[in-house]
Amino acid sequence: MSWFYRRLVRPVFFKQDPEEVHTLTMRWLGRVSRNAVASEALEAMCDAPLLPVDLFGLRFPNPVGLAAGMDKSAEAVPAWKSLGFGHTELGAVTWHAQPGNDKPRIFRSPPTEAIINRMGFNNPGAEAVAEELAHWRAIGRWPKHPVGINLGKSKVTPLSQAPGDYASSFRALRPHADFFVVNVSSPNTPNLRKLQDKSALEEILVAIQEANTASRRETAKPILVKVAPDLTPDALDEILNLAMDRNLSGLIATNTTISRPESTDALVRKVYTETGGLSGKPVRERSTEVIHHLYRQSKGKLPLIGVGGIFTVEDAWEKITAGASLIQLYTGFIYEGPTLPKQIVQGLAEKLRTHGFKTISEAVGTAHQ
Ligand SMILES: Cc1cc2nc3c(=O)[nH]c(=O)nc-3n(C[C@H](O)[C@H](O)[C@H](O)COP(=O)(O)O)c2cc1C
């Protein structure tokens, strides 16, 4: 399947506009999601074997999740489990519905297996996404894996009112998802990344945590923060200390980068002039470095989700042994196709056998020993 995708499907996809391919694929996955027989057929081809991970009170059937940005409006919630993912991170969702930046806003760089995007949090708004999620449950199509939501700030909301904006989205979505990710690391909303500063981030976390513990009847939902790969070690340490002080469930490392590696290829250089966040192979190494740093500084006490440039089993293993308890894919999935989650889970099971580990948790952070 992976050969079939790379040789036959991907060339056809890559001749078309990236966002159009995305829109059409999402529409198709939405239709599959509503149809039990079609979902079973997809599952028969792509579902991954069990390789469970227990983390923040949730059971993940396998450690390979779908990264934020692919399903921003909860359009195909059941399909991601059929495609073999062990969890899904939907969004980014903002309190206000918003169209995002002008098109074109996604650019491929095939020679470096990368993508640049400046989507700008296009999404139908938190209340509409909450309704969509309620609908998937009501029709009995809720997936059998944890579903998280990536929360962003609405573009119209000034930075000073960010805590209220995030908390409003959280309140609307809280009953509908298993965990939440505070995204202050996207490069595509003006000044958003300033919210990674300690005091600004703390205010957001306080507002969300208040809403999280307001109801005594419901248990609090796990809250994580997603960090940029462009932060200095000191800035990472500040976020880490804050996360530990505030008892967060974990950190996600990393988002896309605003940096651009050198290239002698004219096509690549042209793509790299586009404004936005770079993902895929060029971000892999830096993202792993950030995971190493966070794991070392926290002495392995704070769970990490590793994302950035994972295309192969080796890439996934590198993130896990650096300190990631779970991993996520976005760009690798676009380049390698729908069987990538399954291939990585199968490969990780093999890695565990080779190294004499029984579970993924035993392998986490072992590069530090
Ligand atoms: C088109 C696109 C849209 C994205 N949108 C979001 C988003 O809304 N929120 C977020 O936290 N990350 C977003 N990301 C970043 C990914 O979740 C991921 O952190 C990053 O791409 C690195 O992983 P990768 O190399 O596997 O793609 C987006 C990435 C892409 C390519």
The ligand as a Tripos MOL2 file, in Angstrom:
@<TRIPOS>MOLECULE
LIG
   31    33     1     0     0
SMALL
NO_CHARGES

@<TRIPOS>ATOM
      1 C1         -1.2250   22.3460    7.1630 C.3       1 LIG1
      2 C2         -0.8470   22.2810    8.6130 C.ar      1 LIG1
      3 C3         -1.6940   22.8240    9.5740 C.ar      1 LIG1
      4 C4         -1.3500   22.7740   10.9280 C.ar      1 LIG1
      5 N1         -2.2210   23.2840   11.8530 N.ar      1 LIG1
      6 C5         -1.9060   23.2000   13.1750 C.ar      1 LIG1
      7 C6         -2.7970   23.6870   14.1660 C.ar      1 LIG1
      8 O1         -3.8940   24.1640   13.8540 O.2       1 LIG1
      9 N2         -2.4160   23.5990   15.4740 N.ar      1 LIG1
     10 C7         -1.2070   23.0650   15.8480 C.ar      1 LIG1
     11 O2         -0.8990   23.0120   17.0380 O.2       1 LIG1
     12 N3         -0.3590   22.5650   14.9210 N.ar      1 LIG1
     13 C8         -0.6790   22.6270   13.6120 C.ar      1 LIG1
     14 N4          0.1890   22.1170   12.6870 N.ar      1 LIG1
     15 C9          1.4900   21.5570   13.1430 C.3       1 LIG1
     16 C10         1.4430   20.0340   13.2840 C.3       1 LIG1
     17 O3          0.4840   19.6250   14.2250 O.3       1 LIG1
     18 C11         2.8340   19.5180   13.7250 C.3       1 LIG1
     19 O4          3.1200   20.0060   15.0120 O.3       1 LIG1
     20 C12         3.9550   19.9480   12.7770 C.3       1 LIG1
     21 O5          3.5210   19.9400   11.4440 O.3       1 LIG1
     22 C13         5.1980   19.0530   12.8990 C.3       1 LIG1
     23 O6          4.8780   17.7050   12.6070 O.3       1 LIG1
     24 P1          5.0910   17.0300   11.1580 P.3       1 LIG1
     25 O7          6.5020   17.3080   10.7450 O.co2     1 LIG1
     26 O8          4.7800   15.5700   11.3520 O.co2     1 LIG1
     27 O9          4.1100   17.6860   10.2380 O.co2     1 LIG1
     28 C14        -0.1340   22.1650   11.3210 C.ar      1 LIG1
     29 C15         0.7120   21.6080   10.3560 C.ar      1 LIG1
     30 C16         0.3770   21.6560    9.0100 C.ar      1 LIG1
     31 C17         1.3080   21.0570    7.9880 C.3       1 LIG1
@<TRIPOS>BOND
     1     1     2 1
     2     2     3 ar
     3     2    30 ar
     4     3     4 ar
     5     4     5 ar
     6     4    28 ar
     7     5     6 ar
     8     6     7 ar
     9     6    13 1
    10     7     8 2
    11     7     9 ar
    12     9    10 ar
    13    10    11 2
    14    10    12 ar
    15    12    13 ar
    16    13    14 ar
    17    14    15 1
    18    14    28 ar
    19    15    16 1
    20    16    17 1
    21    16    18 1
    22    18    19 1
    23    18    20 1
    24    20    21 1
    25    20    22 1
    26    22    23 1
    27    23    24 1
    28    24    25 2
    29    24    26 1
    30    24    27 1
    31    28    29 ar
    32    29    30 ar
    33    30    31 1
@<TRIPOS>SUBSTRUCTURE
     1 LIG1         1 GROUP 0 **** ****
